[in-house]
Amino acid sequence: QLFLLQTPFFWSNSPFLSTNQHFLSSLTDPRSMNSRVFIGNLNTLVVKKSDVEAIFSKYGKIVGCSVHKGFAFVQYVNERNARAAVAGEDGRMIAGQVL
């Protein structure tokens, strides 16, 4: 599952949030939400943050990335990059699981 996150989504206990002020300030900014990609069904026992960044950086500059148990978020500079990532990676198999 990959899709643009177009509504505010908050999660607690995220070390990413506590260290990335830009991302914190953009959580509810509509322009930022349209450039944020949710990556579901992610095998986070195997796939790490550096793997997610390597896979998704080919679609544009990543300004934020957070990985959680079973899912991740990637924040791009703009919506065009986020849409390209969704189109290019949706349905891809990574570490034995289809995104």
C-alpha positions, 0 to 999 in steps of 0.5 A: 500500500502506497498513497499520498497522506492528504489528512493530518496524521499524528503518532507519538513516540517517534524519534523522527518527530523529536529530531526534525523540526521542519517535519514537525512544523509541516504536519498540518500544512496542506502543501506538505501533506500532499508531498508525504507518502505512506508506505504500508505492509513494510517488513520492518524486521528486514527493511531499515530507514536507509533502505527506504531512503535508497528506494524512494530517493530516485523520485526526488529529494527526500526531506523526511523519512520515518520508519515504524513497525510495519509502515513508513512515511517519506516526505518529499519536497513537492507533490510531483515527487510524491505522486511519482513515488506512489506510481512507481512503487505501489505493488512492488515486492520488498523483503517478501511483502507487497507494498 
